[in-house]
Amino acid sequence: MSEPTPNAPTRKPVRMCVRCDQLTDAPVLVSEVHQNSGPGWNVYACTECAPSFPPLPDVLDLVQDGHRRHMDGAE
């Protein structure tokens, strides 16, 4: 197997902003979409639009909250 050359240029990630639809080479992760079947996907914004989104919740906190509500009989 050939090894990568140390001077090989790396490609910048290019994504479309979910809010303004502009392409950006400095994408910010603003959401994660989870699926029951199949892979989920990430949602990105440009650096100008990213502050308008709430911070990402920790998935483990969401699971614990759902379990707590289930145990309390709310669901």
N, C-alpha and C positions, 0 to 999 in steps of 0.2 A: 504494500500500500504506500502510495507516495505521501510525503509529509508536506503540509502547507509551507509556502515560503514566508519567511518572517516579514518581508517587505510588501506582502500582498495588501492592497487597499481593502478596507472593510466598507461594506455598503451601509449607508445610513438608513434607518427605518423610515419609510414614508407611509403615512396614514392620512385618511380624510377625517377632518374634524366633524363630530356628530352634530355640532351646533351651527357652525357657519359654512360647512361643506367645502372648506378650503383644504388643499393638501398641505401637510406640514412634515418637515423632516425632524421635528422635535416633539413627537406625540406624547401626551400625558394620559395615562390610564385613568378613566373616570367611572367605569362600570364593568362588571363581569356578569355575563349572562350564563346561567347554569341550565343544563338540560337533564331531564330524566333519562333520555335515551340519546346517545350520540354526544359528540363533543360540544361544549359551549363555545363562547367567543368573548373577546374583549372589545370594549368600546373606548375610543380615544377622542381626545379633544386637542386643539392647539393650545399653546401656552397662554394666549390671550383669553380664550373661552374657559379654560379649565377651572379658574377660581369660582365660576358661577355654578359649579356642580358641588353637591355635598360630598364630604369625605366617604370613602368606601367603608362599609361596615365589615367587621371581621366575621367571616363565615361561621366560625365556632361560636361566637356570641349569638348569632341568629339561631343556630341549632339548639343552644342551651335555652334561649328564650322560648322557642317553640316547645321544647320538652317540658319546661316549667309550666307553660299555659296548659298543656295536655294533662299534666299531673294535677293541676288545680281544677280541672273539669271545664275549662273555658272552651275547649274544642270538642 
